[in-house]
Amino acid sequence: MRFAFTNSVWQQSTVQVHVRGNNLFGSQYQCKLPLKTQLPSEIAAAAFRSFKERYSWNTKVRADTVRSIELSPKDSVEQLTLFDNVQHRMAMEKVQDALEGIRGRFGKSAISYACLMGNLKMPTDGRDKVKMPGLMYRFSNIFCFMSVL
């Protein structure tokens, strides 16, 4: 799962999940986070929890989208409780920033989760490549060739 607001100046306080079934009808679920965050693990956990609690399995899931709403600047103040582990959250943010720095320097696949390294059962015959239809595809190759010259 990749998040656009990682290593940025924004934090989110609400997660919204949109689920589309195989009948092409969709539904949305929102949940408020206890603390503002930009950590993908916390956002994903809140989204999955919201999905599990509210989705009725009348149809199979065709697609889902997780997005953040109610954004606020990262340096804005926030009320903490005595039970919040601030040092752990700061350490996790530093780790996430380091991971994003490595991905930015060496490419998106430089660091990945170990569970994604196995057999993903994804096609390797090139059917995931998208070609532009008709003349647009032919002309785009010509323009690319001419721009190289």
C-alpha positions, -999 to +999 in steps of 0.1 A: +000+000+000+014+033-010+004+066+005+009+100-012+012+120+021+041+100+035+072+122+041+052+154+036+039+183+056+004+169+060-012+146+086-047+132+085-072+126+112-099+107+093-097+077+069-123+071+043-128+037+026-147+033-006-157-003-016-171-013-049-188-046-053-189-068-084-224-054-091-206-020-095-224-003-066-202+013-040-204+023-004-182+046+017-171+042+053-153+067+075-135+065+108-118+090+129-082+083+140-074+087+177-043+109+168-033+127+136-009+105+116+009+100+084+021+065+092+008+040+065+005+012+091-019+032+113-039+044+082-042+009+068-052-006+102-079+019+107-092+014+071-092-024+074-110-022+108-136+001+094-141-022+064-144-053+085-169-037+109-192-022+083-191-041+050-219-066+045-208-095+023-238-095-001-215-092-031-178-098-037-154-069-036-143-056-070-122-026-059-115-005-028-100+029-022-085+043+009-081+080+012-073+106+039-096+135+047-094+163+072-058+171+065-039+194+088-003+206+088+022+182+103+035+208+128+001+217+142-004+211+179-024+182+193-037+172+227-021+140+239-030+117+268-009+102+295-011+068+278+002+078+243+036+065+235+051+096+219+086+082+216+074+051+197+054+073+173+083+096+167+106+066+161+081+051+136+079+084+117+117+086+115+118+050+101+091+058+076+109+090+065+141+069+061+123+043+040+108+070+018+142+086+014+157+053+002+128+047-022+132+082-035+169+078-041+170+042-054+135+036-067+102+024-054+112-013-053+144-007-033+127-017-001+096-038+001+077-060+025+090-096+027+055-110+022+054-093-013+086-110-024+070-144-029+047-157-057+022-129-062+004-149-090+006-118-112+009-123-150+044-120-164+034-123-201+030-086-206-008-083-204-005-056-177+011-033-203-013-008-218-010+002-254-026+032-269-053+023-295-049+029-332-029+057-347-021+073-314+001+044-305+020+045-338+025+083-337+036+083-301+065+059-310+074+081-339+074+112-318+095+095-291+120+084-318+122+119-333+127+135-299+157+112-293+173+124-325 
